[in-house]
Amino acid sequence: MQVIKYAFQQHGDERGMLVALEELKDIPFKIKRVYFMYGTKQNIHRGFHAHKKLEQILICIHGSCKVKLDNGKEKKVVSLEKPYEGLYISSNIWHEMYDFSIDAVLLVLASDFYYEEDYIRNYEEFLNFINNQS
């Protein structure tokens, strides 16, 4: 499984830092939805799903968290702890976010609007779905 972690361009001086993101330039898709998570309690895991078509970029803009990625054949864990790094999650990848620091803010840029039909929320259904894709 290929994990793509983007290091976004940073601009800064004595005033502080700035990261600007542009769709189809810094982000490999048109952005149709933006949301973020914060105040996640300790020992809480989020996610536990995959998408049939949706692509996402996850950016921990404050604090840190971990993301477990699973393509049905292999699993990888990626740490997000820098506000200028983004993790690309393609469709057909089961993902779970966990180990949130108390101050974590996880920003998500998504390639489409929310459609419940695009979600696969059962792991066995996910495995069946990806095995039937070939």
C-alpha positions as CSV (number, residue, x, y, z in Angstrom):
1,M,0.0,0.0,0.0
2,Q,1.4,3.4,-1.0
3,V,1.0,6.0,1.7
4,I,1.1,9.6,0.4
5,K,2.0,12.2,2.9
6,Y,2.2,15.8,1.6
7,A,4.5,18.4,3.0
8,F,2.7,21.6,2.1
9,Q,4.7,24.8,1.4
10,Q,5.1,27.0,4.4
11,H,5.6,30.8,4.4
12,G,6.8,32.6,7.5
13,D,8.7,35.4,9.1
14,E,8.8,37.0,12.5
15,R,4.9,37.4,12.3
16,G,4.4,33.6,12.2
17,M,3.6,30.9,9.6
18,L,1.1,30.5,6.8
19,V,0.2,27.4,4.7
20,A,-2.1,28.0,1.7
21,L,-3.7,25.1,-0.1
22,E,-5.2,25.1,-3.6
23,E,-7.3,22.4,-5.1
24,L,-5.8,20.6,-8.0
25,K,-2.4,22.1,-7.1
26,D,-1.6,21.3,-3.5
27,I,-4.7,19.0,-3.1
28,P,-5.0,16.4,-5.9
29,F,-8.8,16.8,-6.3
30,K,-11.5,19.5,-6.2
31,I,-12.5,20.2,-2.6
32,K,-16.3,19.9,-2.1
33,R,-16.4,19.5,1.7
34,V,-14.3,20.6,4.6
35,Y,-14.8,19.5,8.2
36,F,-12.8,19.1,11.4
37,M,-12.7,17.1,14.6
38,Y,-11.7,18.5,18.0
39,G,-12.2,17.7,21.7
40,T,-11.8,14.0,21.0
41,K,-11.5,12.3,24.4
42,Q,-8.5,10.0,25.3
43,N,-8.7,6.4,24.2
44,I,-11.4,7.2,21.6
45,H,-11.1,5.9,18.1
46,R,-12.9,7.5,15.2
47,G,-13.5,6.5,11.6
48,F,-14.0,2.8,11.2
49,H,-15.1,3.1,7.6
50,A,-14.0,3.3,4.0
51,H,-15.4,5.2,1.0
52,K,-16.4,3.7,-2.4
53,K,-15.4,6.9,-4.3
54,L,-14.5,9.7,-1.9
55,E,-10.9,10.9,-1.6
56,Q,-9.6,12.9,1.4
57,I,-6.7,14.8,2.8
58,L,-6.3,14.7,6.6
59,I,-4.3,17.5,8.3
60,C,-3.8,17.6,12.0
61,I,-3.6,21.4,12.2
62,H,-3.1,21.3,16.0
63,G,-1.8,18.6,18.3
64,S,-1.4,15.1,17.0
65,C,-3.1,11.8,16.1
66,K,-2.5,8.5,14.4
67,V,-4.3,7.1,11.4
68,K,-4.5,3.3,10.7
69,L,-4.9,2.6,6.9
70,D,-6.0,-0.8,5.6
71,N,-6.5,-1.8,2.0
72,G,-7.6,-5.3,2.8
73,K,-4.2,-6.8,2.3
74,E,-1.9,-4.7,4.4
75,K,-2.2,-2.2,7.3
76,K,-0.1,0.9,8.0
77,V,-0.1,3.5,10.8
78,V,0.7,7.1,10.0
79,S,1.4,9.8,12.6
80,L,0.1,13.3,11.9
81,E,1.7,15.9,14.1
82,K,2.7,18.8,11.9
83,P,0.2,21.4,10.7
84,Y,1.9,21.6,7.3
85,E,1.6,17.8,6.5
86,G,-1.4,16.1,5.0
87,L,-2.3,12.5,4.6
88,Y,-4.0,11.4,1.3
89,I,-6.6,8.7,1.7
90,S,-7.9,7.3,-1.6
91,S,-11.2,5.5,-2.0
92,N,-11.4,1.9,-0.9
93,I,-9.2,2.4,2.2
94,W,-10.5,1.5,5.6
95,H,-9.3,4.1,8.1
96,E,-9.3,4.7,11.8
97,M,-8.1,7.7,13.6
98,Y,-6.9,7.4,17.2
99,D,-4.4,8.5,19.9
100,F,-5.5,12.1,19.7
101,S,-3.6,14.5,21.8
102,I,-5.9,16.5,24.1
103,D,-5.4,19.6,21.9
104,A,-5.8,17.8,18.5
105,V,-7.7,19.5,15.7
106,L,-8.0,17.2,12.7
107,L,-9.0,18.9,9.5
108,V,-10.4,16.9,6.6
109,L,-10.6,18.0,2.9
110,A,-13.0,15.8,0.9
111,S,-13.5,15.4,-2.8
112,D,-17.3,15.2,-2.6
113,F,-20.3,16.2,-0.5
114,Y,-21.6,13.9,2.2
115,Y,-23.4,10.8,0.7
116,E,-24.2,8.0,3.1
117,E,-24.3,5.6,0.2
118,D,-20.6,6.1,-0.4
119,Y,-19.7,4.8,3.1
120,I,-18.8,1.2,3.9
121,R,-19.2,1.0,7.7
122,N,-18.8,-2.7,8.2
123,Y,-15.4,-4.3,7.9
124,E,-16.6,-7.6,6.4
125,E,-18.6,-5.6,3.8
126,F,-15.5,-3.6,3.0
127,L,-13.4,-6.7,2.4
128,N,-16.2,-8.1,0.1
129,F,-16.4,-4.8,-1.7
130,I,-12.7,-4.5,-2.5
131,N,-12.4,-8.2,-3.4
132,N,-15.2,-7.8,-6.0
133,Q,-13.5,-4.7,-7.5
134,S,-10.8,-6.8,-9.3
